[in-house]
Every structure is written in structure tokens, then in C-alpha cells.
Amino acid sequence: MKQQSPLEGGMWLRTVCPSCNNLASRYDDSYGNFSQRLSRHLPRHPLSLPTMNGVPPIALAPGRVARSVLHGMVAIAPSFSVVHPEFLDALLADGEGIALPEGLRLRVALTGDRYCRLASAYHMHRVLGERQDYEAFAEIYFRPLAWVLTGGRGTLGDSVFDSEGWGDATDWVRYSRESWRADLRDLVRRLPTVLHPTRRVDRDEWLGLGGPTSYVLEGFQPS
């Protein structure tokens, strides 16, 4: 997340102190490189390359990418400091061996939608037709990637992330900051192209539930 013009490649917030923002910025380049490599694999891109179950053969530094994502999620989900203070302390200490709190999973997918969204602490339930749950402790939709930190299992129906086969990036933050994997296909089994529930044709079948700690920032990326 950059504190310059959002047209330079990121959604940005003024919700973290300078020292935390400087720490997070150490990993933005790794995330940016990963994002640029993935962009050519979006549907209808003229340079799209062969994939396996939607997962393209590209290199990344999973530990650095995960840190970039999670620092952004901490900025939009202040309840981290209350619900999971030990994880937040470990993330800010920036050492090795960081792990997400038990029960939380980091899911990732591709999105070609210009719609972008930062949000936290809310649920959506599909109450008509097929029963589905979308639980977001924090989420980032910014083309070409969608990230959701979720509790995993659905409460009223199947988890959208499981039924749609989102990639599971929960363990990425465990990787060393210096570790590179040559192939994304070694890290996730699938990487589907998705839309946020509010952007789907069945939007009227979904019910959203939020609270006083729910945050939503949304907009559209330039074409």
C-alpha cells in the first residue's frame, strides 16, 4: 500500500504509523513484481501463457508477498490488536517463523474486474438458491489479485473459497524473507478467476452482515 498517488499502482490508507508503514514498504516491490507477472494471465490477455488448474508458471518470494498482504490487512482491520495481539507483535518484529493464528486462512485468487475493494470484519451469506458463506476478517481486491483472510468453514453453507477452489496461501508467511520458489504451481493447487459477491449476477441472493468495526473502501481502477 503506497502513500503516494493511487494511480501509481495501489490503494492507500493513512491508518498506520510511519514506522509500521516503512516496515511494510520493504515488501511492496516483491508484491508488485508478483502482480505484474500475473497480469498477463488474466482472461483475454494477448500474452497469456499455459497454466495448470489456473496456476501459471511464475516465480515469487512467498514470504515477502505474504508479509506485504498481511501488513495491508492489519491497516484495514484494527481489531487485530485486540483479537490477535501476539500475531501482530510477531508481524511487526519482522522475524522468521511467523504463523497466522489458528483458525485463520489466507486465500488468494485472480480477478480481472476493475472493481477494487479494501474491507474488514463482515460476513456475506447467500440465502437464496445455493447456500454459501463468505466470511472476511480482511480482504483486498485489486486487479489482478483477490485476497481474503477468513475463518475457513462456512456457518450457514459451504465456504465460497472452498467451493470455488481459491488458492490457499496460509503458510506463505512461514517462508523465509529470502526464500524464492521457482514455480507458483508448487504453492497453490488452483487459482480461479473470481468476482466479489457484490459484483455477481446473483447479488440479490446475498445478505451482508457487518458491525461497528467493519470497514469498506471501494472504487474502480483505471482501464
N, C-alpha and C positions, 0 to 999 in steps of 0.2 A: 504494500500500500504506500503510495507516494504522497508527499505533502506539496507537490507541485501541481501543474495543470492536469486534470483527469484525462485530457486528450493525449497525454504522453504515455498512456498505457495502463492506468489503474484507477480504481475507485479509491478515494482517500477520505480519511476521517481525522478529526482533531480530538481524539479521545484517549491518547496515551502521552505520557511524559516524554521529554526529549531523550532521556537515556534509554527508555524502552523502544522508542522509535528508531534510535540509532542501532540498537541491537537487532531489531527486525530487519533493518535495511541491509544487514550483512548477507541475507539470503535472497533478496529480491532478484538479483541477477540470475541466480540458479533457477528461480521460478520463471523468470522472463524467458530464459533460453528454452526451458521445457515447453512453455506455452507457444513459443514461435515454432518449434518443431512439430507440435501437434496441430497447428493451424492448417497445415497442408493436407491433413487427413480428415477435415470436415467434409460432409457430403457435398458433392458437386465441385469441390476444389479441383482445378485443372492439373495440379501436381500430386494428386492423391496417390499413395503407394499401397501395395498389398498389405493386408492386415490379417491377424488371426483372431477370430471372435471379436472383431472391432479394435483389437490392440495392435498398434503399429510398432515396427521395429526401430525404436529410437532410444538414445542414451539419456540418462538423467542421473542426478545425485539425489536419491530418495530422502535421505536425512535432511538435506538442506531445503528441498522443496517442501517437505512436511513442516519444518520449522517456520518457513515463510507463511504457509497457510494458517498454522495454528496461532502465530502472532497476530495475524489479521483477525482471526476468530475471537481471540481474547479482547481485542479492541472493541468488538461489537457485542460481546457477551460479558458485561461486568460481573455477572453472578459467578463467574469462575472464581473470583477471590473469596467468595463465601462457600460455594459448594465444593470446590476442589482446590483449596489453597496450596496443598503440597505439590500438586502438578504445576500450578502457576509458578511456585518458587523454583521448581526444577527447570522449567522453561526459561525463566529469567536468569538462572545461574548459568545456562548455556553450556552445560557439561555433556558428557556422554551418558548413555543408558537411560535416557528419558523414555517414559512409557505413558500412554494415555490411561486415565483412571479406569478401573474395572467397570465394565458395562457400557463404555462409550466406544463407538466405532467411527472411523473417518472413511467416508465413502466418496468415490470420485467417478465422474462420467464426462463425456463430451457434450457440448451444446453448441449449436450453430446459430442460436437465437440472438438477435441484437439486444434483447431484454437483459438487463443486468440488475442484480439484487444482492444486498447485504442484509441479513436478518438474523434474529436470535430469539430463543425461548418461546416457541409456539408449536402447535400441532395442527395438522390438517387431516380430516377423515373423509373418505369417500363414502357417503351414506346412502347413495342410490346406485343400483346395479351392483357391480363387484365391490366387496368391502375391502378397502385399502387404507393403510395408515402412512402418514408422512410426518415423522417426528424430527424436529430440528432444534438441537441445542444451539447450533450456529450454522449458518450457510453462506456460501459465496457463489454466486452465478456471475461469471464474467467470461464471455466467449474467448477461447474455445473450451473452457473447463467449468464444471459444476462440482462444488464440494459441499458435503453436508456432514456435520458432526451429529450423530444420532445415538439413541439408546439401543438401537438394534431391533428388537422384536416389536411387532405391532400390538396394540391393545384391543382394537375393535376389528381388525382384519389383518391381512398379510402386509408386511412392510413393503413399500414401493421399491426400496433399494434392493431387496432380495428378489422380488418378483420380476423386476426389470433387469436384474443382473449387473447392478453397479459394481465397479471395481472396489476392492477393499484395501484401503491404504492405511489401516490402523497401525500396522507395525513399521511404517516407513520412518517414523520419528526415532525408532530404535537404532537405525543405521548411523554409523559414524558420519560426522560432518564432512569427512574427506572421502567417503566411500562412493564409488560410482558403479552402476550396473550397466552393462553394455546394451541391454535389451529390456524395454518396458514389459515385454511379454513374460519375463521372469518374475514380475512383481504383481501383476493382476491377470486374472483369467479372462475377464471381459471388460470392455469399455464401450458401453452403449451410448448412442446419441439421444439426449433427453430434452424435455421441456419441463419447466416448473409447473406444478399443478394449476397455478393461476393463469397459465398460458395455453392450457389444453382445451380441446373442443368439448370435453366433459366438465368444464369448470363449474357449471351449475350443480354438479353432483357432489361437490366438495364443501365441507364445513370447516371453517378455520377457528381455532381457539388460541387466544393469547392472554397476556396479563400485564401487570404494571412494569415488568422487566422485559417485555417484548419490544424489540427494535426492528424497524424496517426502513431501508433506504433503497429506492429503486429508480431506474431510468433506462435509457437506451444508448448503446454505443453508436458512434458514427458508422455509416455504411462502409 
